[in-house]
């Protein structure tokens, strides 16, 4: 029923405007489509560079985070692989790469630290009660559209699917809520405020007919204080979402199931 409503919105926009669609029609279509999204695969690339002086010493940090995840929103199951590379340039230059695997089955998380020279070390524990609400990237993209100003830029194909392309100006409170969730994984001690965020831009690609989010690209600058010093970071976050409602099979490795229970796990 909801999917039919989304397709009706698209058909009405096409019939009334020769293929054109308004920003509000796009928002309405994406919101209406949310309940029809049962499974999805997403890939996220988050790259940021940070520079500044701390305790009289100038330094630069470049970080690249890559995520590949498969999510079943109905059964509340998720499989995720994340690789992080960090390069630090100060008196000397160092570079480190780390990788983790995660399985979330209902309210239980299984986290594995991947090593190139040893077996993966697993622990398991409880996820926060609001995990599935906060960590649903597709739902987060939908929420950013509520109350936003949207400009339709045209159409493009993403993975062979025709999409509306839109420049999005979300409500500032929603931007801060969304970005705080993203930064919590990389800078958990930093507080994001309206004053610390600048040059924010968001571009989205939404499938014609279904209005499912297919891709988003965000860029922004983040300024924060460390003691009496100030650091500036530039972020680029690129998310691709595809294979909606395809059958998924998420199987927990036996060694993860037998992992040590460590209580609540902050995700």
Beta strands, then each sheet from edge to edge (+ up, - down):
strand 1: 39-54
strand 2: 57-72
strand 3: 77-89
strand 4: 93-105
strand 5: 108-114
strand 6: 121-126
strand 7: 149-158
strand 8: 161-169
strand 9: 197-207
strand 10: 213-226
strand 11: 229-242
strand 12: 260-264
sheet 1: 7+ 8- 9+ 10- 11+ 1- 2+ 3- 4+ 5- 6+ 12+
end
